[in-house]
Amino acid sequence: MVALKQRGYHETIAEISKMVAALKEQGSESGFLKKLTGTPILELKSHSRGGQKGGARVYLFEGPEKTFFLCHAEWKQADTPSQLLLEDTAYILEAFKLGQSVFPSRVHKRPVTPQEVKQREKKQ
């Protein structure tokens, strides 16, 4: 979210906030919530098409007692989720299931920039 704000994606942030608010209010009945095929990962995806609103996405998973764990947010022009962010969300989910913290091994690493995400996706 910080990177989106720094890049001036204010409409994207507003759309993400709207989707998260709907999730909080409606839970698994939220119209923005989609299960990604073949994975335990969920996605909040805007109903808008095009522009900053249309590319807003949030990757998350459902925990016990209908709680949701939001892991990543992004803006994507393409209709496919970021593979890197999905992999990281799966890593966080697995650590959660095992009762492990995701922070100790990552605390000294700097965050991945949006440019690095794009470069890694191009290589795949």
Summary of the structure (lengths in Angstrom):
residues: 124
radius of gyration: 14.5
end to end distance: 24.3
largest distance: 39.2
contacts: 311
relative contact order: 0.13
helix: 46%
strand: 18%
